[in-house]
Amino acid sequence: MTRVDASGDLPSFLIDQHEVTNRQFKAFVDAGAYRDRRFWKVAFVKDGRPIDWNRAMQEFVDRTGQPGPSTWKAGATRTDRRSSRSPG
């Protein structure tokens, strides 16, 4: 992970160093990697407070309850049908 410092109206954020396609990212999620602690090197924080692993895993689901980003629906992004690039 790389920290990008705040600039103007944009707050600081973390970004991965390697670009992947939506298809590659979905394969990662489908393989259960979100539930594998070795891939998480940064502490979980919600509302400015640290949360433990179990709570983070409960929170990190899509609208159907599947693991993944909250903007996904049924484990897929709206553009998942394409191989477009997605950060990850």
N, C-alpha and C positions, 0 to 999 in steps of 0.2 A: 504494500500500500504506500502511496505517496500522498503527502499532505500538500494541498494547494492553498496558499495563504489568501486571505480575504483581499479583495480589490474592489474599491468603489462600493456599489450596492450588493456585491456578491460576497456571501460569507465564506469562511474557510470550509473545505470539504476534503474527504479522502477519496482517492481514485486508484483503481488497480493499474498495474504497470503494463498489462498485456491485453490487447484487444481480442475479443472473441465474437463469433457470430451468435445470433439468437439460438440457432440450432445447437451449437456447441454448449452454450450456457444451459439450455434445456436438458441436454444429455447429462451434464454435471448435476443438475437438480434431480433428474430422474434416477440417477445412480445413488441418491441418498447423501450426496456430499454436504448438503446444508446441515445434516445431522452429525457430521464427522468433526469432532473438536479440533483435529489437527489442522484444519483449514482456517480456523479462526484465531488470529494472532492479536487482535485488538479487542479491548474490553467492550462489553455491551453497555450502552448508555441510552436511557429513555427519560425524556423531560429533564435533561441535565444531571441525572443521577445514574450511577452504575446499577445494573441489574445482573442477576446470576444467570448461568447457562440455561437452566430449565425454564426460567421465565422468558428469556430471550427466544428460545425455541417455540414457546407457546405463542409469542407475539409475532413471530416471523412467518406468517402464512398468507396465502392469497384469499380471495373472497369465498372460496369453497372449503377452506381449512387445510389446503395442501401447502407444503413448504414452498416458500418463494416470496418474491417481492409483492407488496400489497397492491401494486398496480396491475398485477396479473389477474386473469380470470380463468379458472379451471386449469391452472398450471401453465398458462401460455400468455404471451403478450399479444396485442392486436396485430403486430407485424411478424408474428412467429412463423407464418407461412412462407416468409422470405428468408434468405440467408444474409440479411442486412447486418451490419456490424452493430454490436451492443457492448457497452463497457462491462467488464467482468473479469 
